[in-house]
Amino acid sequence: MTENLQDKTTISPEVLTTIARLSALGVRGVSRLAPVSGGVNRFFKRGAGDGVRIETENNTAYVDLHLILEADVNIREVSRNVQQNVTRALQDTVGMDVGHVNIHIEDMDYEDSEA
């Protein structure tokens, strides 16, 4: 059996967005994703409405995550863990290189009595 060099697999941008979202939410200290505000960018970047923006170029993913963290967590530690988790998930699941995983902390979840 000969291998066809024309065979290829394509992955929907929604799959990448789902992987990044679930990987970020799986990190302890992440409460939820924050919606990304509108504007021109939302028409050109996938996942802008659900806190995840992913752009791809030459099998490399560039990820921006907008997060709301739980109260009283170490922001730097949680951010680093999210970056590592998302990078590992994209590399292991779909075999893509990751150019960057930028973390944008939009808010912290405090109970009403603490705010």
Jmol script that loads the backbone (N, CA, C; Angstrom):
load data "model"
ATOM      1  N   MET A   1       0.847  -1.184   0.000  1.00  0.00           N
ATOM      2  CA  MET A   1       0.000   0.000   0.000  1.00  0.00           C
ATOM      3  C   MET A   1       0.887   1.240   0.000  1.00  0.00           C
ATOM      4  N   THR A   2       0.653   2.134  -0.908  1.00  0.00           N
ATOM      5  CA  THR A   2       1.443   3.356  -0.972  1.00  0.00           C
ATOM      6  C   THR A   2       0.716   4.477  -0.247  1.00  0.00           C
ATOM      7  N   GLU A   3       1.505   5.350   0.311  1.00  0.00           N
ATOM      8  CA  GLU A   3       0.935   6.473   1.056  1.00  0.00           C
ATOM      9  C   GLU A   3       0.694   7.637   0.103  1.00  0.00           C
ATOM     10  N   ASN A   4      -0.474   8.220   0.174  1.00  0.00           N
ATOM     11  CA  ASN A   4      -0.811   9.348  -0.673  1.00  0.00           C
ATOM     12  C   ASN A   4      -0.317  10.626  -0.002  1.00  0.00           C
ATOM     13  N   LEU A   5       0.600  11.322  -0.625  1.00  0.00           N
ATOM     14  CA  LEU A   5       1.155  12.534  -0.043  1.00  0.00           C
ATOM     15  C   LEU A   5       0.169  13.693  -0.058  1.00  0.00           C
ATOM     16  N   GLN A   6      -0.962  13.525  -0.736  1.00  0.00           N
ATOM     17  CA  GLN A   6      -1.966  14.570  -0.778  1.00  0.00           C
ATOM     18  C   GLN A   6      -2.952  14.483   0.393  1.00  0.00           C
ATOM     19  N   ASP A   7      -2.923  13.374   1.131  1.00  0.00           N
ATOM     20  CA  ASP A   7      -3.836  13.223   2.264  1.00  0.00           C
ATOM     21  C   ASP A   7      -3.523  14.267   3.329  1.00  0.00           C
ATOM     22  N   LYS A   8      -4.571  14.825   3.927  1.00  0.00           N
ATOM     23  CA  LYS A   8      -4.361  15.788   4.995  1.00  0.00           C
ATOM     24  C   LYS A   8      -5.574  15.808   5.910  1.00  0.00           C
ATOM     25  N   THR A   9      -5.352  16.324   7.083  1.00  0.00           N
ATOM     26  CA  THR A   9      -6.415  16.472   8.060  1.00  0.00           C
ATOM     27  C   THR A   9      -6.581  17.952   8.343  1.00  0.00           C
ATOM     28  N   THR A  10      -7.808  18.415   8.341  1.00  0.00           N
ATOM     29  CA  THR A  10      -8.064  19.805   8.716  1.00  0.00           C
ATOM     30  C   THR A  10      -8.850  19.819  10.015  1.00  0.00           C
ATOM     31  N   ILE A  11      -8.593  20.822  10.810  1.00  0.00           N
ATOM     32  CA  ILE A  11      -9.236  20.947  12.111  1.00  0.00           C
ATOM     33  C   ILE A  11      -9.983  22.272  12.153  1.00  0.00           C
ATOM     34  N   SER A  12     -11.232  22.202  12.496  1.00  0.00           N
ATOM     35  CA  SER A  12     -12.064  23.389  12.578  1.00  0.00           C
ATOM     36  C   SER A  12     -11.543  24.332  13.664  1.00  0.00           C
ATOM     37  N   PRO A  13     -11.594  25.639  13.423  1.00  0.00           N
ATOM     38  CA  PRO A  13     -11.197  26.592  14.466  1.00  0.00           C
ATOM     39  C   PRO A  13     -12.011  26.431  15.748  1.00  0.00           C
ATOM     40  N   GLU A  14     -13.259  25.975  15.607  1.00  0.00           N
ATOM     41  CA  GLU A  14     -14.091  25.761  16.785  1.00  0.00           C
ATOM     42  C   GLU A  14     -13.526  24.658  17.677  1.00  0.00           C
ATOM     43  N   VAL A  15     -12.882  23.666  17.070  1.00  0.00           N
ATOM     44  CA  VAL A  15     -12.245  22.607  17.847  1.00  0.00           C
ATOM     45  C   VAL A  15     -11.105  23.185  18.673  1.00  0.00           C
ATOM     46  N   LEU A  16     -10.295  24.033  18.070  1.00  0.00           N
ATOM     47  CA  LEU A  16      -9.186  24.670  18.793  1.00  0.00           C
ATOM     48  C   LEU A  16      -9.714  25.534  19.934  1.00  0.00           C
ATOM     49  N   THR A  17     -10.787  26.265  19.662  1.00  0.00           N
ATOM     50  CA  THR A  17     -11.392  27.112  20.690  1.00  0.00           C
ATOM     51  C   THR A  17     -11.899  26.269  21.853  1.00  0.00           C
ATOM     52  N   THR A  18     -12.539  25.156  21.552  1.00  0.00           N
ATOM     53  CA  THR A  18     -13.051  24.271  22.599  1.00  0.00           C
ATOM     54  C   THR A  18     -11.916  23.691  23.429  1.00  0.00           C
ATOM     55  N   ILE A  19     -10.859  23.249  22.785  1.00  0.00           N
ATOM     56  CA  ILE A  19      -9.705  22.703  23.509  1.00  0.00           C
ATOM     57  C   ILE A  19      -9.117  23.753  24.433  1.00  0.00           C
ATOM     58  N   ALA A  20      -8.916  24.966  23.929  1.00  0.00           N
ATOM     59  CA  ALA A  20      -8.343  26.036  24.749  1.00  0.00           C
ATOM     60  C   ALA A  20      -9.267  26.393  25.907  1.00  0.00           C
ATOM     61  N   ARG A  21     -10.563  26.498  25.640  1.00  0.00           N
ATOM     62  CA  ARG A  21     -11.526  26.860  26.688  1.00  0.00           C
ATOM     63  C   ARG A  21     -11.550  25.823  27.802  1.00  0.00           C
ATOM     64  N   LEU A  22     -11.680  24.547  27.430  1.00  0.00           N
ATOM     65  CA  LEU A  22     -11.753  23.488  28.430  1.00  0.00           C
ATOM     66  C   LEU A  22     -10.439  23.349  29.201  1.00  0.00           C
ATOM     67  N   SER A  23      -9.330  23.550  28.521  1.00  0.00           N
ATOM     68  CA  SER A  23      -8.023  23.469  29.188  1.00  0.00           C
ATOM     69  C   SER A  23      -7.855  24.593  30.198  1.00  0.00           C
ATOM     70  N   ALA A  24      -8.317  25.774  29.853  1.00  0.00           N
ATOM     71  CA  ALA A  24      -8.228  26.908  30.782  1.00  0.00           C
ATOM     72  C   ALA A  24      -9.155  26.695  31.973  1.00  0.00           C
ATOM     73  N   LEU A  25     -10.378  26.258  31.721  1.00  0.00           N
ATOM     74  CA  LEU A  25     -11.345  26.051  32.799  1.00  0.00           C
ATOM     75  C   LEU A  25     -10.935  24.919  33.737  1.00  0.00           C
ATOM     76  N   GLY A  26     -10.083  24.026  33.257  1.00  0.00           N
ATOM     77  CA  GLY A  26      -9.613  22.917  34.066  1.00  0.00           C
ATOM     78  C   GLY A  26      -8.537  23.291  35.067  1.00  0.00           C
ATOM     79  N   VAL A  27      -8.066  24.519  35.010  1.00  0.00           N
ATOM     80  CA  VAL A  27      -7.011  24.961  35.917  1.00  0.00           C
ATOM     81  C   VAL A  27      -7.638  25.499  37.201  1.00  0.00           C
ATOM     82  N   ARG A  28      -7.127  25.028  38.310  1.00  0.00           N
ATOM     83  CA  ARG A  28      -7.624  25.487  39.607  1.00  0.00           C
ATOM     84  C   ARG A  28      -7.369  26.977  39.762  1.00  0.00           C
ATOM     85  N   GLY A  29      -8.407  27.703  40.142  1.00  0.00           N
ATOM     86  CA  GLY A  29      -8.312  29.148  40.302  1.00  0.00           C
ATOM     87  C   GLY A  29      -9.033  29.916  39.214  1.00  0.00           C
ATOM     88  N   VAL A  30      -9.336  29.243  38.096  1.00  0.00           N
ATOM     89  CA  VAL A  30     -10.092  29.883  37.017  1.00  0.00           C
ATOM     90  C   VAL A  30     -11.575  29.687  37.312  1.00  0.00           C
ATOM     91  N   SER A  31     -12.299  30.788  37.411  1.00  0.00           N
ATOM     92  CA  SER A  31     -13.731  30.719  37.672  1.00  0.00           C
ATOM     93  C   SER A  31     -14.505  30.500  36.378  1.00  0.00           C
ATOM     94  N   ARG A  32     -14.234  31.356  35.401  1.00  0.00           N
ATOM     95  CA  ARG A  32     -14.925  31.265  34.114  1.00  0.00           C
ATOM     96  C   ARG A  32     -14.212  32.157  33.107  1.00  0.00           C
ATOM     97  N   LEU A  33     -14.670  32.091  31.869  1.00  0.00           N
ATOM     98  CA  LEU A  33     -14.113  32.958  30.835  1.00  0.00           C
ATOM     99  C   LEU A  33     -14.965  34.210  30.735  1.00  0.00           C
ATOM    100  N   ALA A  34     -14.321  35.318  30.422  1.00  0.00           N
ATOM    101  CA  ALA A  34     -15.015  36.596  30.275  1.00  0.00           C
ATOM    102  C   ALA A  34     -15.266  36.848  28.797  1.00  0.00           C
ATOM    103  N   PRO A  35     -16.465  37.297  28.454  1.00  0.00           N
ATOM    104  CA  PRO A  35     -16.715  37.621  27.046  1.00  0.00           C
ATOM    105  C   PRO A  35     -15.794  38.747  26.594  1.00  0.00           C
ATOM    106  N   VAL A  36     -15.323  38.632  25.377  1.00  0.00           N
ATOM    107  CA  VAL A  36     -14.460  39.656  24.799  1.00  0.00           C
ATOM    108  C   VAL A  36     -15.356  40.721  24.199  1.00  0.00           C
ATOM    109  N   SER A  37     -15.043  41.971  24.479  1.00  0.00           N
ATOM    110  CA  SER A  37     -15.873  43.054  23.963  1.00  0.00           C
ATOM    111  C   SER A  37     -15.870  43.056  22.446  1.00  0.00           C
ATOM    112  N   GLY A  38     -16.880  43.692  21.882  1.00  0.00           N
ATOM    113  CA  GLY A  38     -17.063  43.730  20.426  1.00  0.00           C
ATOM    114  C   GLY A  38     -15.983  44.515  19.716  1.00  0.00           C
ATOM    115  N   GLY A  39     -16.370  45.160  18.654  1.00  0.00           N
ATOM    116  CA  GLY A  39     -15.413  45.906  17.859  1.00  0.00           C
ATOM    117  C   GLY A  39     -15.058  45.142  16.603  1.00  0.00           C
ATOM    118  N   VAL A  40     -14.179  45.727  15.827  1.00  0.00           N
ATOM    119  CA  VAL A  40     -13.807  45.147  14.541  1.00  0.00           C
ATOM    120  C   VAL A  40     -13.155  43.779  14.712  1.00  0.00           C
ATOM    121  N   ASN A  41     -12.325  43.598  15.752  1.00  0.00           N
ATOM    122  CA  ASN A  41     -11.603  42.344  15.922  1.00  0.00           C
ATOM    123  C   ASN A  41     -12.517  41.131  16.030  1.00  0.00           C
ATOM    124  N   ARG A  42     -13.717  41.307  16.543  1.00  0.00           N
ATOM    125  CA  ARG A  42     -14.572  40.140  16.729  1.00  0.00           C
ATOM    126  C   ARG A  42     -14.996  39.523  15.400  1.00  0.00           C
ATOM    127  N   PHE A  43     -14.882  40.265  14.306  1.00  0.00           N
ATOM    128  CA  PHE A  43     -15.246  39.719  13.008  1.00  0.00           C
ATOM    129  C   PHE A  43     -14.119  38.903  12.394  1.00  0.00           C
ATOM    130  N   PHE A  44     -12.909  39.073  12.893  1.00  0.00           N
ATOM    131  CA  PHE A  44     -11.756  38.424  12.275  1.00  0.00           C
ATOM    132  C   PHE A  44     -11.115  37.354  13.142  1.00  0.00           C
ATOM    133  N   LYS A  45     -11.511  37.264  14.383  1.00  0.00           N
ATOM    134  CA  LYS A  45     -10.896  36.289  15.273  1.00  0.00           C
ATOM    135  C   LYS A  45     -11.957  35.337  15.785  1.00  0.00           C
ATOM    136  N   ARG A  46     -11.660  34.060  15.748  1.00  0.00           N
ATOM    137  CA  ARG A  46     -12.599  33.035  16.190  1.00  0.00           C
ATOM    138  C   ARG A  46     -12.724  33.032  17.702  1.00  0.00           C
ATOM    139  N   GLY A  47     -13.901  32.748  18.183  1.00  0.00           N
ATOM    140  CA  GLY A  47     -14.112  32.568  19.599  1.00  0.00           C
ATOM    141  C   GLY A  47     -14.165  33.849  20.404  1.00  0.00           C
ATOM    142  N   ALA A  48     -14.286  34.983  19.742  1.00  0.00           N
ATOM    143  CA  ALA A  48     -14.221  36.261  20.457  1.00  0.00           C
ATOM    144  C   ALA A  48     -15.334  36.426  21.475  1.00  0.00           C
ATOM    145  N   GLY A  49     -16.464  35.784  21.265  1.00  0.00           N
ATOM    146  CA  GLY A  49     -17.579  35.962  22.178  1.00  0.00           C
ATOM    147  C   GLY A  49     -17.474  35.166  23.454  1.00  0.00           C
ATOM    148  N   ASP A  50     -16.647  34.139  23.474  1.00  0.00           N
ATOM    149  CA  ASP A  50     -16.621  33.269  24.650  1.00  0.00           C
ATOM    150  C   ASP A  50     -15.323  33.337  25.442  1.00  0.00           C
ATOM    151  N   GLY A  51     -14.584  34.410  25.311  1.00  0.00           N
ATOM    152  CA  GLY A  51     -13.376  34.578  26.110  1.00  0.00           C
ATOM    153  C   GLY A  51     -12.125  33.967  25.517  1.00  0.00           C
ATOM    154  N   VAL A  52     -12.224  33.392  24.327  1.00  0.00           N
ATOM    155  CA  VAL A  52     -11.077  32.767  23.680  1.00  0.00           C
ATOM    156  C   VAL A  52     -10.929  33.358  22.282  1.00  0.00           C
ATOM    157  N   ARG A  53      -9.730  33.789  21.971  1.00  0.00           N
ATOM    158  CA  ARG A  53      -9.415  34.202  20.597  1.00  0.00           C
ATOM    159  C   ARG A  53      -8.248  33.359  20.127  1.00  0.00           C
ATOM    160  N   ILE A  54      -8.406  32.743  18.980  1.00  0.00           N
ATOM    161  CA  ILE A  54      -7.328  31.927  18.423  1.00  0.00           C
ATOM    162  C   ILE A  54      -7.125  32.309  16.970  1.00  0.00           C
ATOM    163  N   GLU A  55      -5.884  32.548  16.640  1.00  0.00           N
ATOM    164  CA  GLU A  55      -5.493  32.750  15.255  1.00  0.00           C
ATOM    165  C   GLU A  55      -4.498  31.655  14.915  1.00  0.00           C
ATOM    166  N   THR A  56      -4.533  31.175  13.692  1.00  0.00           N
ATOM    167  CA  THR A  56      -3.580  30.159  13.265  1.00  0.00           C
ATOM    168  C   THR A  56      -2.848  30.630  12.025  1.00  0.00           C
ATOM    169  N   GLU A  57      -1.593  30.229  11.964  1.00  0.00           N
ATOM    170  CA  GLU A  57      -0.778  30.541  10.794  1.00  0.00           C
ATOM    171  C   GLU A  57       0.325  29.502  10.702  1.00  0.00           C
ATOM    172  N   ASN A  58       0.396  28.808   9.578  1.00  0.00           N
ATOM    173  CA  ASN A  58       1.437  27.804   9.344  1.00  0.00           C
ATOM    174  C   ASN A  58       1.542  26.789  10.477  1.00  0.00           C
ATOM    175  N   ASN A  59       0.438  26.173  10.846  1.00  0.00           N
ATOM    176  CA  ASN A  59       0.371  25.143  11.889  1.00  0.00           C
ATOM    177  C   ASN A  59       0.800  25.651  13.272  1.00  0.00           C
ATOM    178  N   THR A  60       0.684  26.957  13.486  1.00  0.00           N
ATOM    179  CA  THR A  60       0.990  27.551  14.784  1.00  0.00           C
ATOM    180  C   THR A  60      -0.252  28.283  15.279  1.00  0.00           C
ATOM    181  N   ALA A  61      -0.593  28.047  16.541  1.00  0.00           N
ATOM    182  CA  ALA A  61      -1.753  28.698  17.153  1.00  0.00           C
ATOM    183  C   ALA A  61      -1.300  29.841  18.044  1.00  0.00           C
ATOM    184  N   TYR A  62      -2.026  30.946  17.964  1.00  0.00           N
ATOM    185  CA  TYR A  62      -1.791  32.116  18.808  1.00  0.00           C
ATOM    186  C   TYR A  62      -3.081  32.342  19.591  1.00  0.00           C
ATOM    187  N   VAL A  63      -2.981  32.219  20.912  1.00  0.00           N
ATOM    188  CA  VAL A  63      -4.171  32.173  21.755  1.00  0.00           C
ATOM    189  C   VAL A  63      -4.209  33.367  22.704  1.00  0.00           C
ATOM    190  N   ASP A  64      -5.388  33.961  22.827  1.00  0.00           N
ATOM    191  CA  ASP A  64      -5.649  34.986  23.837  1.00  0.00           C
ATOM    192  C   ASP A  64      -6.848  34.513  24.645  1.00  0.00           C
ATOM    193  N   LEU A  65      -6.673  34.466  25.974  1.00  0.00           N
ATOM    194  CA  LEU A  65      -7.736  34.032  26.868  1.00  0.00           C
ATOM    195  C   LEU A  65      -8.100  35.166  27.812  1.00  0.00           C
ATOM    196  N   HIS A  66      -9.393  35.418  27.944  1.00  0.00           N
ATOM    197  CA  HIS A  66      -9.899  36.451  28.843  1.00  0.00           C
ATOM    198  C   HIS A  66     -10.590  35.738  29.993  1.00  0.00           C
ATOM    199  N   LEU A  67      -9.994  35.853  31.188  1.00  0.00           N
ATOM    200  CA  LEU A  67     -10.416  35.034  32.316  1.00  0.00           C
ATOM    201  C   LEU A  67     -10.950  35.848  33.487  1.00  0.00           C
ATOM    202  N   ILE A  68     -11.831  35.215  34.236  1.00  0.00           N
ATOM    203  CA  ILE A  68     -12.259  35.694  35.539  1.00  0.00           C
ATOM    204  C   ILE A  68     -11.780  34.639  36.527  1.00  0.00           C
ATOM    205  N   LEU A  69     -10.989  35.077  37.502  1.00  0.00           N
ATOM    206  CA  LEU A  69     -10.399  34.148  38.455  1.00  0.00           C
ATOM    207  C   LEU A  69     -11.195  34.104  39.742  1.00  0.00           C
ATOM    208  N   GLU A  70     -10.992  33.023  40.480  1.00  0.00           N
ATOM    209  CA  GLU A  70     -11.592  32.903  41.802  1.00  0.00           C
ATOM    210  C   GLU A  70     -10.894  33.878  42.739  1.00  0.00           C
ATOM    211  N   ALA A  71     -11.564  34.212  43.822  1.00  0.00           N
ATOM    212  CA  ALA A  71     -11.006  35.140  44.806  1.00  0.00           C
ATOM    213  C   ALA A  71      -9.798  34.509  45.491  1.00  0.00           C
ATOM    214  N   ASP A  72      -8.873  35.356  45.895  1.00  0.00           N
ATOM    215  CA  ASP A  72      -7.736  34.954  46.724  1.00  0.00           C
ATOM    216  C   ASP A  72      -6.844  33.884  46.097  1.00  0.00           C
ATOM    217  N   VAL A  73      -6.588  34.005  44.807  1.00  0.00           N
ATOM    218  CA  VAL A  73      -5.636  33.107  44.159  1.00  0.00           C
ATOM    219  C   VAL A  73      -4.413  33.921  43.744  1.00  0.00           C
ATOM    220  N   ASN A  74      -3.320  33.236  43.528  1.00  0.00           N
ATOM    221  CA  ASN A  74      -2.111  33.873  43.030  1.00  0.00           C
ATOM    222  C   ASN A  74      -2.259  34.028  41.513  1.00  0.00           C
ATOM    223  N   ILE A  75      -2.447  35.250  41.073  1.00  0.00           N
ATOM    224  CA  ILE A  75      -2.724  35.509  39.654  1.00  0.00           C
ATOM    225  C   ILE A  75      -1.600  35.009  38.756  1.00  0.00           C
ATOM    226  N   ARG A  76      -0.382  35.263  39.147  1.00  0.00           N
ATOM    227  CA  ARG A  76       0.764  34.840  38.325  1.00  0.00           C
ATOM    228  C   ARG A  76       0.805  33.317  38.195  1.00  0.00           C
ATOM    229  N   GLU A  77       0.585  32.619  39.304  1.00  0.00           N
ATOM    230  CA  GLU A  77       0.623  31.155  39.290  1.00  0.00           C
ATOM    231  C   GLU A  77      -0.507  30.576  38.444  1.00  0.00           C
ATOM    232  N   VAL A  78      -1.711  31.089  38.623  1.00  0.00           N
ATOM    233  CA  VAL A  78      -2.849  30.598  37.836  1.00  0.00           C
ATOM    234  C   VAL A  78      -2.609  30.878  36.353  1.00  0.00           C
ATOM    235  N   SER A  79      -2.132  32.058  36.020  1.00  0.00           N
ATOM    236  CA  SER A  79      -1.875  32.403  34.616  1.00  0.00           C
ATOM    237  C   SER A  79      -0.845  31.468  34.000  1.00  0.00           C
ATOM    238  N   ARG A  80       0.222  31.213  34.718  1.00  0.00           N
ATOM    239  CA  ARG A  80       1.275  30.313  34.226  1.00  0.00           C
ATOM    240  C   ARG A  80       0.712  28.905  34.024  1.00  0.00           C
ATOM    241  N   ASN A  81      -0.108  28.439  34.966  1.00  0.00           N
ATOM    242  CA  ASN A  81      -0.703  27.105  34.841  1.00  0.00           C
ATOM    243  C   ASN A  81      -1.650  27.018  33.643  1.00  0.00           C
ATOM    244  N   VAL A  82      -2.406  28.076  33.410  1.00  0.00           N
ATOM    245  CA  VAL A  82      -3.297  28.099  32.242  1.00  0.00           C
ATOM    246  C   VAL A  82      -2.467  28.045  30.963  1.00  0.00           C
ATOM    247  N   GLN A  83      -1.414  28.844  30.888  1.00  0.00           N
ATOM    248  CA  GLN A  83      -0.566  28.844  29.697  1.00  0.00           C
ATOM    249  C   GLN A  83       0.007  27.455  29.422  1.00  0.00           C
ATOM    250  N   GLN A  84       0.499  26.807  30.458  1.00  0.00           N
ATOM    251  CA  GLN A  84       1.077  25.471  30.298  1.00  0.00           C
ATOM    252  C   GLN A  84       0.015  24.453  29.898  1.00  0.00           C
ATOM    253  N   ASN A  85      -1.144  24.516  30.528  1.00  0.00           N
ATOM    254  CA  ASN A  85      -2.215  23.557  30.251  1.00  0.00           C
ATOM    255  C   ASN A  85      -2.740  23.697  28.829  1.00  0.00           C
ATOM    256  N   VAL A  86      -2.965  24.923  28.388  1.00  0.00           N
ATOM    257  CA  VAL A  86      -3.486  25.158  27.037  1.00  0.00           C
ATOM    258  C   VAL A  86      -2.444  24.766  25.995  1.00  0.00           C
ATOM    259  N   THR A  87      -1.195  25.135  26.229  1.00  0.00           N
ATOM    260  CA  THR A  87      -0.127  24.785  25.282  1.00  0.00           C
ATOM    261  C   THR A  87      -0.012  23.271  25.146  1.00  0.00           C
ATOM    262  N   ARG A  88       0.021  22.577  26.268  1.00  0.00           N
ATOM    263  CA  ARG A  88       0.146  21.118  26.250  1.00  0.00           C
ATOM    264  C   ARG A  88      -1.045  20.477  25.538  1.00  0.00           C
ATOM    265  N   ALA A  89      -2.247  20.974  25.813  1.00  0.00           N
ATOM    266  CA  ALA A  89      -3.445  20.396  25.200  1.00  0.00           C
ATOM    267  C   ALA A  89      -3.435  20.560  23.685  1.00  0.00           C
ATOM    268  N   LEU A  90      -3.079  21.730  23.205  1.00  0.00           N
ATOM    269  CA  LEU A  90      -3.056  21.956  21.754  1.00  0.00           C
ATOM    270  C   LEU A  90      -1.961  21.131  21.089  1.00  0.00           C
ATOM    271  N   GLN A  91      -0.802  21.053  21.722  1.00  0.00           N
ATOM    272  CA  GLN A  91       0.293  20.271  21.146  1.00  0.00           C
ATOM    273  C   GLN A  91      -0.036  18.783  21.133  1.00  0.00           C
ATOM    274  N   ASP A  92      -0.558  18.277  22.261  1.00  0.00           N
ATOM    275  CA  ASP A  92      -0.821  16.843  22.370  1.00  0.00           C
ATOM    276  C   ASP A  92      -2.051  16.403  21.589  1.00  0.00           C
ATOM    277  N   THR A  93      -3.089  17.221  21.566  1.00  0.00           N
ATOM    278  CA  THR A  93      -4.350  16.820  20.949  1.00  0.00           C
ATOM    279  C   THR A  93      -4.340  16.966  19.435  1.00  0.00           C
ATOM    280  N   VAL A  94      -3.827  18.096  18.951  1.00  0.00           N
ATOM    281  CA  VAL A  94      -3.885  18.330  17.502  1.00  0.00           C
ATOM    282  C   VAL A  94      -2.509  18.475  16.857  1.00  0.00           C
ATOM    283  N   GLY A  95      -1.462  18.422  17.661  1.00  0.00           N
ATOM    284  CA  GLY A  95      -0.110  18.473  17.101  1.00  0.00           C
ATOM    285  C   GLY A  95       0.304  19.833  16.576  1.00  0.00           C
ATOM    286  N   MET A  96      -0.339  20.886  17.063  1.00  0.00           N
ATOM    287  CA  MET A  96       0.011  22.231  16.605  1.00  0.00           C
ATOM    288  C   MET A  96       1.081  22.839  17.495  1.00  0.00           C
ATOM    289  N   ASP A  97       1.912  23.667  16.882  1.00  0.00           N
ATOM    290  CA  ASP A  97       2.829  24.487  17.661  1.00  0.00           C
ATOM    291  C   ASP A  97       2.024  25.637  18.252  1.00  0.00           C
ATOM    292  N   VAL A  98       2.500  26.188  19.354  1.00  0.00           N
ATOM    293  CA  VAL A  98       1.822  27.311  19.986  1.00  0.00           C
ATOM    294  C   VAL A  98       2.783  28.490  20.025  1.00  0.00           C
ATOM    295  N   GLY A  99       2.391  29.561  19.343  1.00  0.00           N
ATOM    296  CA  GLY A  99       3.222  30.758  19.301  1.00  0.00           C
ATOM    297  C   GLY A  99       3.164  31.527  20.604  1.00  0.00           C
ATOM    298  N   HIS A 100       1.958  31.692  21.128  1.00  0.00           N
ATOM    299  CA  HIS A 100       1.788  32.318  22.441  1.00  0.00           C
ATOM    300  C   HIS A 100       0.413  31.985  23.003  1.00  0.00           C
ATOM    301  N   VAL A 101       0.343  32.064  24.334  1.00  0.00           N
ATOM    302  CA  VAL A 101      -0.927  31.993  25.059  1.00  0.00           C
ATOM    303  C   VAL A 101      -0.926  33.210  25.962  1.00  0.00           C
ATOM    304  N   ASN A 102      -1.621  34.253  25.536  1.00  0.00           N
ATOM    305  CA  ASN A 102      -1.706  35.477  26.324  1.00  0.00           C
ATOM    306  C   ASN A 102      -2.910  35.384  27.256  1.00  0.00           C
ATOM    307  N   ILE A 103      -2.681  35.758  28.513  1.00  0.00           N
ATOM    308  CA  ILE A 103      -3.729  35.715  29.523  1.00  0.00           C
ATOM    309  C   ILE A 103      -4.147  37.144  29.851  1.00  0.00           C
ATOM    310  N   HIS A 104      -5.443  37.399  29.822  1.00  0.00           N
ATOM    311  CA  HIS A 104      -6.001  38.700  30.173  1.00  0.00           C
ATOM    312  C   HIS A 104      -6.952  38.470  31.343  1.00  0.00           C
ATOM    313  N   ILE A 105      -6.582  38.976  32.519  1.00  0.00           N
ATOM    314  CA  ILE A 105      -7.436  38.831  33.696  1.00  0.00           C
ATOM    315  C   ILE A 105      -8.442  39.975  33.671  1.00  0.00           C
ATOM    316  N   GLU A 106      -9.707  39.632  33.502  1.00  0.00           N
ATOM    317  CA  GLU A 106     -10.756  40.636  33.368  1.00  0.00           C
ATOM    318  C   GLU A 106     -11.414  40.975  34.700  1.00  0.00           C
ATOM    319  N   ASP A 107     -11.426  40.024  35.641  1.00  0.00           N
ATOM    320  CA  ASP A 107     -12.080  40.273  36.919  1.00  0.00           C
ATOM    321  C   ASP A 107     -11.739  39.145  37.869  1.00  0.00           C
ATOM    322  N   MET A 108     -12.117  39.349  39.128  1.00  0.00           N
ATOM    323  CA  MET A 108     -11.981  38.333  40.171  1.00  0.00           C
ATOM    324  C   MET A 108     -13.376  38.084  40.724  1.00  0.00           C
ATOM    325  N   ASP A 109     -13.680  36.839  41.055  1.00  0.00           N
ATOM    326  CA  ASP A 109     -14.977  36.496  41.627  1.00  0.00           C
ATOM    327  C   ASP A 109     -14.930  36.630  43.145  1.00  0.00           C
ATOM    328  N   TYR A 110     -15.510  37.675  43.651  1.00  0.00           N
ATOM    329  CA  TYR A 110     -15.658  37.858  45.092  1.00  0.00           C
ATOM    330  C   TYR A 110     -17.124  37.764  45.435  1.00  0.00           C
ATOM    331  N   GLU A 111     -17.429  37.216  46.574  1.00  0.00           N
ATOM    332  CA  GLU A 111     -18.815  37.163  46.996  1.00  0.00           C
ATOM    333  C   GLU A 111     -19.272  38.590  47.305  1.00  0.00           C
ATOM    334  N   ASP A 112     -20.566  38.827  47.196  1.00  0.00           N
ATOM    335  CA  ASP A 112     -21.116  40.178  47.400  1.00  0.00           C
ATOM    336  C   ASP A 112     -20.698  40.797  48.722  1.00  0.00           C
ATOM    337  N   SER A 113     -20.593  40.014  49.770  1.00  0.00           N
ATOM    338  CA  SER A 113     -20.246  40.553  51.078  1.00  0.00           C
ATOM    339  C   SER A 113     -18.804  41.029  51.141  1.00  0.00           C
ATOM    340  N   GLU A 114     -17.953  40.506  50.253  1.00  0.00           N
ATOM    341  CA  GLU A 114     -16.544  40.894  50.250  1.00  0.00           C
ATOM    342  C   GLU A 114     -16.273  42.090  49.358  1.00  0.00           C
ATOM    343  N   ALA A 115     -17.104  42.302  48.374  1.00  0.00           N
ATOM    344  CA  ALA A 115     -16.832  43.322  47.355  1.00  0.00           C
ATOM    345  C   ALA A 115     -16.975  44.728  47.908  1.00  0.00           C
TER     346      ALA A 115
END
end "model"
wireframe off; spacefill off
backbone 0.3
color backbone group
